[in-house]
């Protein structure tokens, strides 16, 4: 039988070329320009390419002048046509599948995936994993757990038969890589289509507890892993008779001390979000795994792959071989990667999936730039209007700042519309309705709506410290993938009070 060490070694060899390619980039502007012109040439004869004259673009200046900045709504008609069977719409390549996602202010979105877009993701994933294998001792000696998004509604396709959703998360690795990683995954794809969420958690716990040597965990939101640890604890009594006696005793000792690094003693690294408002949740996760290296994830979403971390560095390196990147400064000026300086920017991407000058809504910080290396960046927060009942134009940025001023930003906080105003659901015992409303009224538009009587005074509802699980459960039920749920201080959805009081999402 081929050992995990040998299989991981094969993966390391497979990923080494992409790592060397990343490390060899010494002219970021040229690398980005080359990507852009290849993409435009390839898609010049598409519906979108003809509309914006891709064939006549020979410089970035012309690209920025001809092709507009876009949001998802600008692609809905095109995506509807593709879903119905039209070809050569956004890309010359065939759309292999649609990956569902959802933003904070909209319903379900379908992101078209092409072979080019999948390859662009791999150009970030492969050097990241190679760096882990190279620099985290023991990471390549055992199995890996990559969080799997459960689909309780079953498989689905569009009218034209295009699949909606990946069959396996390992599809991110490409065909040959998928064959390798499927053999080193601690939890197989059988958990993806469970009968219920309870069945998903139980089977995931079963397979993890049976894993003899787990060395790497990759999840998105740190609370996902915290919640999973809770299900492992709760299901251990039911599962212990399925385990060898020595393994059951090892798990029992770890659970008795609330030390999941003892439950999985070979674990070397956990990859998860730890930036922005996920910081506190990541710190709580460290208490369960005090001896394990926790590496904050880079910036990626269903639509794009922007950065990946290198061991020992803060933030992540811009994945310059993945897409074409633009950056909007706070003053509105848009620059390209080679012009970056330290500071805050909103990220704009152009990808092989057919999104051009797509405004991601993600605000990043540039930590460091280098003469001949990709810059080091980190995720800060989401931008843009996300809730607007009466013209108050509340944003997640602003609500985050309110929570910081009230001294509650490091505990669970979620502001959401309810009836004729807003309610803050928080585990903090200190904030009052009056203090919250005063802080919110520092926003000109919110204060104006309050003065007109369009909005009632904001309210505060105390919730349990572990309310993250209910938050995630509802958003998954609304169609979001677990991997797409970014930490947020503001929701445009109402009905949260019943969710937090009853634990039910419907």
SVG drawing of the C-alpha trace seen along z (x, -y; Angstrom):
<svg xmlns="http://www.w3.org/2000/svg" viewBox="-42 -65 56 67">
<polyline fill="none" stroke="black" stroke-width="0.4" points="0.0,0.0 1.3,-3.4 1.9,-5.5 0.6,-9.0 4.1,-10.3 4.7,-9.0 1.4,-10.4 2.1,-13.8 5.6,-13.6 4.1,-13.1 1.8,-16.1 4.9,-18.2 6.6,-17.2 3.5,-18.0 3.2,-21.4 6.9,-22.4 6.7,-23.7 4.0,-26.2 5.9,-27.2 9.0,-27.9 6.9,-29.8 5.6,-32.0 9.0,-32.6 10.5,-33.5 8.2,-36.5 10.5,-39.5 8.5,-41.9 4.9,-42.0 3.7,-44.6 4.9,-42.5 3.4,-39.2 0.1,-40.9 0.0,-42.5 0.9,-39.3 -2.0,-37.5 -4.5,-40.3 -3.7,-40.3 -3.8,-36.5 -7.2,-36.6 -8.6,-39.4 -7.3,-37.7 -8.8,-34.4 -12.2,-35.9 -12.3,-38.6 -15.0,-36.9 -17.4,-36.3 -20.6,-38.3 -19.0,-40.3 -15.6,-40.7 -17.3,-42.0 -19.4,-44.4 -16.4,-46.0 -13.9,-45.7 -11.4,-43.3 -9.7,-42.8 -8.7,-46.5 -7.2,-46.7 -3.4,-47.0 -2.7,-48.7 -4.0,-48.7 -5.1,-52.3 -7.4,-51.2 -8.7,-48.3 -9.7,-50.6 -11.3,-53.1 -13.3,-50.5 -14.3,-47.9 -16.5,-49.1 -16.2,-48.2 -18.8,-45.6 -20.8,-43.9 -22.5,-40.5 -25.8,-42.1 -24.1,-43.2 -23.6,-39.5 -27.0,-38.1 -28.4,-38.3 -25.3,-36.6 -25.3,-33.9 -29.0,-33.3 -28.2,-32.8 -25.3,-30.4 -27.5,-28.4 -30.0,-28.0 -27.4,-26.6 -25.8,-29.6 -22.1,-29.4 -19.3,-31.9 -21.0,-34.4 -18.5,-35.6 -15.7,-33.1 -14.7,-31.2 -14.3,-28.2 -17.3,-26.1 -18.7,-26.6 -18.1,-23.4 -20.4,-24.2 -21.9,-26.9 -20.8,-27.3 -23.5,-28.9 -22.7,-31.6 -24.5,-34.6 -23.5,-38.1 -24.7,-39.9 -27.3,-41.9 -28.5,-39.5 -30.0,-36.1 -28.2,-33.1 -25.7,-33.8 -24.3,-31.4 -20.6,-31.8 -19.5,-30.3 -16.5,-28.0 -14.3,-27.2 -11.1,-25.1 -9.2,-28.4 -10.7,-29.6 -10.0,-26.3 -6.4,-26.5 -6.1,-30.0 -7.2,-28.7 -4.6,-26.0 -1.9,-28.6 -2.5,-29.8 -3.3,-26.6 -0.3,-24.7 2.5,-27.1 0.7,-27.5 0.7,-23.8 4.2,-23.3 5.4,-26.0 3.6,-24.1 5.2,-20.8 8.6,-22.5 8.4,-24.5 6.0,-22.8 7.7,-19.7 5.5,-16.6 2.7,-18.2 3.4,-15.7 3.4,-12.6 -0.3,-12.1 -3.8,-12.8 -5.6,-16.2 -9.0,-17.4 -10.5,-19.9 -13.9,-21.2 -16.6,-19.8 -19.7,-21.9 -22.8,-19.8 -25.6,-19.9 -28.9,-18.8 -31.0,-19.7 -29.4,-17.1 -27.7,-17.6 -29.0,-20.1 -28.4,-21.4 -29.5,-24.3 -32.0,-24.1 -29.2,-23.2 -27.9,-20.5 -24.9,-22.4 -24.1,-21.1 -24.5,-23.5 -21.7,-22.9 -18.6,-20.8 -19.1,-17.1 -16.0,-17.1 -14.0,-19.9 -10.9,-18.1 -12.0,-19.3 -10.0,-22.4 -6.8,-20.4 -7.3,-19.3 -7.8,-15.8 -4.4,-14.2 -4.1,-16.2 -7.6,-15.2 -6.7,-11.5 -3.8,-12.0 -5.5,-14.2 -8.6,-11.9 -6.3,-9.3 -4.9,-11.5 -8.2,-13.2 -9.3,-12.1 -13.0,-12.7 -14.3,-11.5 -16.9,-12.9 -19.7,-10.7 -20.5,-13.4 -21.3,-16.0 -24.9,-14.9 -26.2,-14.0 -29.8,-13.3 -29.6,-16.1 -27.1,-18.4 -27.0,-16.2 -26.0,-13.3 -23.3,-15.4 -21.7,-16.3 -21.9,-12.8 -20.3,-11.2 -17.6,-13.8 -16.8,-13.2 -16.8,-9.5 -14.3,-9.6 -12.0,-12.1 -11.9,-10.1 -11.0,-7.0 -8.1,-8.8 -4.9,-7.4 -2.7,-10.4 -4.3,-13.8 -1.6,-16.4 -3.4,-19.3 -6.8,-20.9 -8.1,-23.5 -11.4,-25.2 -12.7,-28.6 -14.4,-30.3 -12.6,-29.3 -16.0,-28.8 -16.7,-25.9 -13.9,-24.0 -15.0,-25.0 -18.5,-23.8 -17.1,-20.6 -15.1,-20.0 -18.3,-20.3 -20.0,-17.7 -16.9,-15.4 -17.3,-15.8 -21.0,-15.2 -20.8,-12.1 -17.8,-10.4 -19.9,-8.2 -21.9,-7.0 -18.8,-6.3 -16.2,-5.1 -17.1,-1.4 -16.2,-1.7 -12.6,-2.7 -9.6,-0.7 -9.3,-0.7 -6.1,-2.7 -7.5,-5.3 -10.6,-5.7 -8.5,-6.2 -6.4,-8.8 -9.5,-10.7 -11.0,-10.5 -7.9,-12.0 -8.0,-14.9 -11.7,-15.6 -11.3,-15.5 -8.8,-18.3 -10.6,-20.1 -7.4,-19.7 -8.1,-18.7 -4.5,-18.8 -4.4,-15.7 -7.4,-14.2 -5.3,-14.6 -1.8,-14.4 -0.1,-14.4 -1.8,-17.6 0.8,-20.2 -1.1,-23.0 -4.6,-24.6 -5.5,-26.9 -8.5,-29.2 -9.6,-32.8 -8.0,-34.9 -8.2,-38.4 -10.7,-41.2 -13.6,-40.2 -12.5,-36.5 -9.5,-37.4 -11.3,-36.7 -12.7,-33.4 -9.3,-32.3 -7.9,-33.1 -10.6,-31.0 -9.7,-28.1 -6.1,-28.3 -7.2,-27.4 -8.5,-24.1 -5.3,-23.4 -2.6,-25.2 0.4,-23.3 -0.7,-23.5 0.5,-26.2 -2.5,-28.3 -1.9,-29.9 -4.4,-32.6 -5.8,-32.0 -5.1,-34.2 -7.9,-36.1 -10.1,-34.0 -13.7,-33.7 -15.9,-31.7 -15.2,-34.1 -11.4,-34.6 -8.1,-33.6 -6.2,-36.7 -3.5,-35.7 -1.9,-32.9 0.2,-32.9 3.8,-31.8 5.0,-30.2 6.3,-32.7 4.9,-35.8 2.0,-38.0 -0.8,-38.2 -0.4,-36.6 1.4,-37.2 -0.6,-38.4 -1.2,-35.4 0.0,-37.3 -0.2,-34.3 -3.9,-33.7 -5.8,-36.7 -5.4,-40.4 -5.7,-42.6 -6.6,-46.3 -6.8,-48.2 -9.0,-51.2 -7.6,-53.7 -9.8,-55.5 -9.7,-58.6 -11.1,-56.6 -8.0,-56.3 -7.5,-52.8 -4.0,-51.4 -2.4,-48.1 -0.3,-45.7 3.1,-47.2 2.0,-50.6 0.9,-49.4 2.1,-51.2 1.3,-50.5 -2.3,-51.3 -5.9,-50.3 -7.5,-49.4 -10.6,-47.8 -9.8,-44.7 -11.0,-44.5 -10.3,-41.3 -10.5,-40.0 -10.6,-36.2 -10.7,-33.3 -14.2,-32.6 -15.6,-35.6 -15.7,-38.3 -14.0,-41.5 -13.0,-44.4 -15.2,-42.8 -15.5,-44.8 -15.2,-42.2 -16.2,-44.5 -13.2,-43.2 -11.0,-45.8 -7.4,-44.8 -4.3,-46.3 -1.0,-46.2 1.6,-45.4 4.7,-45.4 5.9,-45.8 9.1,-44.5 11.2,-45.5 11.0,-42.1 8.4,-40.0 4.6,-40.0 3.4,-42.3 2.2,-41.1 -1.5,-41.8 -4.2,-41.0 -8.0,-41.1 -9.5,-44.0 -13.3,-44.0 -16.1,-44.2 -17.1,-47.5 -20.2,-49.0 -23.8,-49.5 -25.3,-46.3 -28.5,-47.5 -30.8,-50.4 -34.3,-50.2 -35.1,-53.9 -32.1,-55.5 -29.8,-55.1 -27.1,-53.3 -25.5,-51.3 -22.3,-49.5 -20.4,-46.7 -17.4,-49.1 -19.5,-51.6 -21.1,-49.0 -17.7,-47.5 -16.4,-50.9 -19.5,-51.4 -18.8,-48.1 -15.1,-49.1 -16.1,-52.4 -18.5,-50.6 -15.7,-48.2 -17.6,-45.1 -16.0,-44.3 -14.2,-41.2 -17.4,-39.4 -20.3,-38.2 -22.0,-41.2 -24.6,-41.3 -26.7,-44.3 -29.8,-43.5 -33.0,-45.2 -36.0,-44.2 -39.5,-45.8 -38.9,-49.6 -35.4,-49.7 -32.3,-47.8 -31.4,-45.2 -27.9,-44.4 -27.5,-40.8 -24.5,-40.5 -23.0,-38.5 -21.7,-41.6 -23.6,-42.5 -22.4,-46.1 -23.9,-48.0 -27.2,-49.7 -29.9,-50.6 -29.2,-54.3 -25.4,-54.0 -25.9,-51.9 -28.4,-54.4 -26.1,-57.4 -23.2,-55.6 -25.3,-54.7 -26.6,-58.3 -23.0,-59.4 -23.9,-58.3 -25.5,-61.3 -28.1,-59.2 -29.0,-57.1 -29.4,-60.2 -31.5,-61.9 -33.9,-58.8 -34.1,-58.8 -35.0,-62.5 -37.7,-62.0 -39.1,-59.1 -38.4,-56.7 -36.4,-54.4 -37.1,-53.6 -34.4,-53.6 -32.0,-50.7 -32.4,-47.8 -30.0,-45.4 -30.7,-41.7 -28.4,-39.5 -27.5,-36.2 -25.2,-33.3 -21.5,-33.4 -21.8,-30.4 -24.3,-32.1 -21.9,-31.7 -23.3,-28.2 -26.8,-29.6 -25.5,-32.4 -23.7,-29.9 -26.6,-27.5 -29.1,-30.1 -26.8,-31.4 -26.2,-27.9 -29.9,-27.3 -30.3,-30.5 -28.1,-29.0 -24.6,-30.1 -21.6,-27.8 -19.8,-27.5 -16.6,-28.5 -18.1,-31.8 -19.4,-33.1 -17.1,-35.9 -17.2,-37.3 -19.6,-40.3 -21.0,-42.8 -24.1,-43.7 -26.7,-41.6 -29.4,-42.8 -31.6,-39.9 -34.3,-40.2 -35.7,-37.4 -32.6,-36.8 -34.3,-37.1 -36.3,-33.9 -33.2,-32.1 -31.1,-33.0 -34.0,-32.4 -35.0,-29.0 -32.0,-27.8 -34.2,-27.2 -33.5,-28.9 -36.9,-28.7"/>
</svg>
